[in-house]
Amino acid sequence: MIKQLDAALIKVNKMVGVNVKTPKVTKSKLQYSRYLTTAVGVGGLTLGIIGPSKSLLVLGTIGILSSIVTTNEIREF
């Protein structure tokens, strides 16, 4: 999915005439991202369950889902 997004961005850059370089994704960067989003997701879920804030519950769920998607990207990498 990351490679498809990069290809689409390159096409858009050529059509618009702008030279924007995206950072290259490595396995170590993806693993770091997975750890960070997991920690933020678990923290948000915990605070959302304990406290009255439902928005933290939603953001925690999004963080956990993001870490799952990142894990799948690491397997494909």
Phi, psi and omega in degrees: 000324180293320180294323178294320178295318178298317180297320179294320179294324178295319178296317180295319178300319180292320180294320182279335181087025181248144179251089179251124180260128177268147179293144180282139182270131174241165181295323181292324177293322177294321179294319177298317178297320179297315180296318181294313181291329176294316180296316179294320180296314179295319177298316178295318177297317181298311180293327178290326179283316183286315186268180182275357186276111177280337179292325175293326177296317179293315180295324176296319178296318178297321178297317179294317178298322178296321179292328177293317178296320178296322177298318177295322177294323179295320179295325179282340184284000000 
